[in-house]
Amino acid sequence: MKPVTDRSADLIQSRTKGGKGRLLDIGCGYGFFLQEMKYRGWKVEGIEISEIGRQYARDKWDIHVYSQPLENGGLETDSFDVVTLFYVIEHVNDPIGLLKEVKRILKPDGLIFLRWPHSTPIVRILGPFSKKLDLYHTPYHLYDFSPRTMEKMLTFCGFREIETIIAGNTRPSKRFNRWSSIIFGQAGEALCYLSGGHFLLPGISKTTLGIK
């Protein structure tokens, strides 16, 4: 995740006034992204329902991490400059409800930042072979979004200036998966840039940003 983490941190700083503020990472895992933002001078907090990840972030990075989902946490309205969700939105029962809660806790002109998988185009191309690759990560992924549906959801929830881009690629441990991620990720970035953001290569993870 480090290439994605670094690129995401750069994007967030370029889209926020002063490049610093208060940030909440929902589903923060072990806290690696929060540590990067803390190093850059941000005030950071996380939400992680996994006790192992939560405890690691607290002990290793000295970061405050909530144990309850956002909907149950009782966080104050208009309290964060940025809220991030890395590979979270596809796992929740009520994506719309979650996005509305994110909007509530964001300050006016606050930034939402989502990283999410886009698997359906590859599943359709590979047909029956896709089952062996478990691209939907059944039963953990409850939804698979497209850039269009993501934009519609955010618009419905009241966000504006919505933009979807590629913004980096992961480095899986297996050699074939790693090189596939690098090749297709960089091709997707190039096509997105050359088309002025109009063409997003199907099947690779996307990053969506929006303003409250």
C-alpha positions, 0 to 999 in steps of 0.5 A, spaced: 500 500 500 505 504 500 505 507 493 498 508 494 499 511 501 504 516 499 500 518 493 494 519 497 498 523 502 500 528 496 493 529 493 490 530 500 495 536 501 494 539 495 487 539 495 486 542 502 488 549 505 495 550 508 496 542 507 494 541 514 488 539 519 484 534 522 484 527 519 480 521 520 481 515 517 475 510 517 478 502 517 485 505 518 487 498 519 494 498 523 495 505 522 500 506 516 497 511 512 495 515 519 502 515 521 504 518 514 499 524 515 502 525 522 509 525 520 506 531 515 504 535 521 496 533 521 492 531 527 490 524 526 485 519 528 482 513 526 476 508 526 478 500 526 473 495 529 479 490 529 482 489 535 489 487 533 489 493 528 487 498 533 492 496 538 498 496 533 496 503 531 495 505 538 502 502 541 506 503 535 504 510 532 501 513 539 494 514 534 487 515 537 483 509 534 476 509 535 473 502 536 466 503 534 463 504 527 462 511 525 455 510 525 455 508 532 461 513 534 457 519 536 463 524 533 461 531 533 458 535 527 463 539 522 469 536 526 474 534 521 478 537 515 479 530 511 475 523 512 479 518 508 476 511 506 481 506 503 478 499 501 472 500 506 466 502 502 465 496 498 464 492 505 459 496 509 451 494 509 449 501 507 454 505 503 449 511 503 448 511 510 456 511 511 457 517 506 452 521 509 455 520 516 462 522 513 458 529 510 456 530 517 462 530 521 466 534 515 467 541 516 464 546 511 469 545 504 472 539 507 474 533 503 472 526 502 477 521 500 475 514 497 480 508 495 475 502 492 476 496 487 473 496 480 472 489 479 466 488 475 469 489 468 475 484 469 470 479 471 466 480 465 472 479 461 474 473 464 468 470 465 468 463 468 475 464 470 474 470 474 471 465 480 478 462 481 481 469 482 476 471 487 476 478 484 469 480 488 473 477 495 466 473 496 463 474 502 467 480 504 465 485 498 458 486 498 458 491 493 462 493 486 462 500 484 463 504 477 466 511 477 459 513 475 455 510 480 460 512 485 459 519 483 451 518 483 452 516 490 456 522 492 452 527 489 446 524 492 449 525 499 450 532 498 458 532 495 460 537 490 466 537 485 467 530 485 473 527 481 475 520 480 482 518 478 487 512 478 492 515 483 497 509 484 497 502 485 499 497 490 504 492 490 502 485 492 507 480 495 506 475 489 510 476 483 505 476 478 500 480 481 505 485 483 507 486 476 500 486 473 498 491 478 504 495 476 503 495 469 496 496 469 496 501 474 501 505 470 497 504 464 491 507 467 494 513 470 497 515 463 490 514 459 487 518 465 492 523 464 492 523 456 485 524 456 484 529 461 481 525 466 475 522 461 478 515 460 479 511 467 481 504 465 476 499 467 478 493 472 483 497 476 482 501 483 480 508 483 480 514 488 474 519 488 475 525 492 469 530 493 467 536 497 462 538 502 
